[in-house]
Amino acid sequence: MRIVYDGSFEGFLCVVYAVYYKKIRIQEIFTHSSFSLLSFDAYEIQTDTIQAKKVLNTLHARFEKTHYERITHIFLCDSVHVEKELLEYIILGFKDQKYLENITIPSIFRLHELQKEFFRLVHKMYGFVRFVELEDGNLYAKIETKFNVLPFLGKHFCKRLASNNFIIHDIKRKLAFVKSEKSTQMRVVQSFEEPTHSSDEAHFSNLWKVFFQSVAIKERENKKLQQNFVPLLYRKYMSEFS
């Protein structure tokens, strides 16, 4: 059976619920956004928080920590469609946890490799994020990334910028990680107006450019190698490339 769900993590957990409790046999899995381009019928899985919580609690209880975390990491790789492999991963995990480290199984191998790619991007973005100072003194950064690394960036910069309030805005997903004196939280950004920079921000941005130019060795300039280390995709909001 072909099924379609809303694309959320809770919705995916309801897909797992449908397999185990409703005994639905799944052939293909689509999200609403991808299914709109298709011409055949599919069974729609409605998101139910009670069902999702039941599955989540079971995963917590039955899966080792590293195996459970892999599920959440893979789901954050939202630009690729791996729901079918992730469902197979969960089914195998319920049978025996040892299957989840067996990379001779094609679906397990793909998820392992995807998790590695995810964390390579996370570590790159630790160095690629550029904050600007707003007129109210808060720090603000924009990102557009292949995967949803916002939760990891937020956690990282809460430690690095413990005394500062900041916002990391994922333009692509319309999400923001907001740290204030009272709380830290993820928010959906329904609408957005470009914030006003502080009077000192132009000076700070210029310092980045001067530093970038001063450490470069002109005789050893290699644009192709530089692009391998800092792809064009991530330069859009980096001060030294603006």
N, C-alpha and C positions, 0 to 999 in steps of 0.2 A: 504493500500500500504506500502511495505517496502522501506525505503529510506536510502541512504548512503551519508554522507558529510565528509568534510576533518578533522573534529575534533576541529577546531578553534572556538573561540567565535563568530567571524564574520560569520563563516559557519553556526553555530547554529542559529544565527539571520536570516539567509537566509532560514532556515527551517521554522522558525516562519512566515517569509514573504510568503513562499509557501503555508502555511496553510490559511493565511488570504486573500492574494491577488490572489493566483492561485487556491484556493479552493481544494487543495490536501488533501485527507483524509489519515492520516498516521496510519499504524498499528504497525510498529516497526521502530526504528531509530538505525543506525549503523555508526561507523566511518570507514574510509578506512582501518585502521589497524585491526579492529575486523572483518570487512566484508571479508577480504582475506581468512578467514578460513571457510567461508560459501559456500554452494553449490547452493543457489538459486539466482535468479535475483532480482535486486532492482533498483529503480529510483534514479539517482544521482542528488543531489542538488549542483549546482555550486556556489562557493562563489563569491558574487558580493558586492563590498564595498558600492555602492549606495543603494542597497536594505538593507544591514545591517545597514547603518546609518539611514535610514528611520525608521526601526523598533526600533533602539536604541533611537532615538528622541521621538518616541511615548511612549516607556516605561518610559522615563524620565518624560514626560508630564502627563501620566495617572496613574503611580504607586507612592505610598508613598515611601519616602526615604528608610525606613527599608525593604520594600517589594522589591524594586529595588535592594538594596544591597544584599539581600538574593540570588537573581538570580546570581550575580557575584560571591558570596562566594561559592555557590553550584557548579558553573562551574569550580572553582579551585580545587574541589574534583575530580581530573581527573583520579584517579585510580578506580573509580566506574562508572558504566553506568546508569545515571539517566536522560538522555535526555527526555525520554518519560514522566517521572514525572514532569520535569521542564517545558516541553511544556504544560502539563495539568495545572500546576501552573499559567502560563502566561494566558492561556485561561480563567481560573477561575477569575484571577485578572482583566481582561478586562470586565468580567460580573459584578463583585462586589468585592471590596477589602476585605470585611469582610470574604469571603471564605478563604483568605490566612492565617487566624489565627485559622481556624477551624481544629484542629488536629484529629477530628473524621473521616476526609477524609484521607484514607490511604496514598495517594501520598503526601499530605500536612504534615502529621505526619512524614513521612520518611525524607522529606527535612528539617523539623525543627530539627530532631535528627541529621541529617548529618551536619547541620550548627553548632550545639553544638560540635560535634566531631571535626570539622574543627578548631574551636577556642580553643579547649583543646590542639590540636596539636600546634597551633600558640604559645600559652603561654608556652608550654613545650619547644619549640625551642628557645624562648627568653633566656632560661637558658642553653640550650644544645649546642648552637653555640660556637665554639672555634676558635678564630683568631690566626694566626701566623704572625710574622713580616717578611716581605720580605726584600731583600737586598736594595731595593729602599726606604724603610721606610713605604711603604703601608702595610695595614693589609689584610689578606686573610683567608677565611674560606670555607670549603667544607661542603655540606650537601647532604643527600639522604633521602627524606621524602615520606610518603604515599601520601600526598596531596601537591599541589603547594602553599606553604606558603611564597615563596620568596618575593612577593610584600610587605607583612606585615613585614617580617624580615628587609627588606631594609628600610622601613619607620621608624621602631623602632630604628635601629642602626644609622640612620641619626641623631636622637635626642641624643642617648647615646654617639655617637662618632662624635660629631659635628665638632671637630677640626682635625679629621683624615680622610685620604682617605682610602677606603676599597673596597674589592670585596667579595661578597658572591656567591659562585659557586654551583649551583644545578647540581651535576654530572649526576643524573638520567635523567633530562629533557634537559640537555645541554643548560642551561640558566645561566646568571650571572647578579646580581645587582651590578652596578659599581657606586661608589660615588667618584668624584674628586672635586678639588677646583672650577671647572667651572660648573659642571653639575652632575645630577644623572640620570641614565638610566638603562633599562633592555636590555641586549644584548644576542643574540644567539651565543653560543660557538661552532663553527664548528669543530675546532681541539684544542687540549690542550697539553701543555708540562708542566710538574711539575715545578713550580717556585722555584727559589733559596731562601732559608731562610737567614735571617740576621745572623751575627756572634753571636748575643745575644739570638737568639731564643731558642737554646738548654737550656740556663739558665732559660728562662721564662717557658718553658715546664716542666723543672724539679721542679720549684717552685710550679706548679699546683699539681704535684704528691706528693710533700712533704706536701703541705697543705691538700690534700685529705687523706693522711695517718695519719696526725697528729690529724685531727678532728674525725677520726674513733675510736670507742670503740671496741676493739678486742673481749671482752667478750660478746658483744651484736651483733656480726656480724650475719647478716641474708641475705644470698645471694639471696634467693627467693624474699624477700621483696624489696631488692635493685633493682632487675631486674624488678619488677613491676613499680617502680618509674623511673628507667632509663633503658628502654628496650634495648636489644642487638643491635637492628636496629640502634640506635642513638649513640652507643658507638664508632663506627668505627673511627670517627674523633674527639673524645674527648681526650684531652691530658692525663688526669688522668687514662684512661683505656688503653692507647696505650702501 
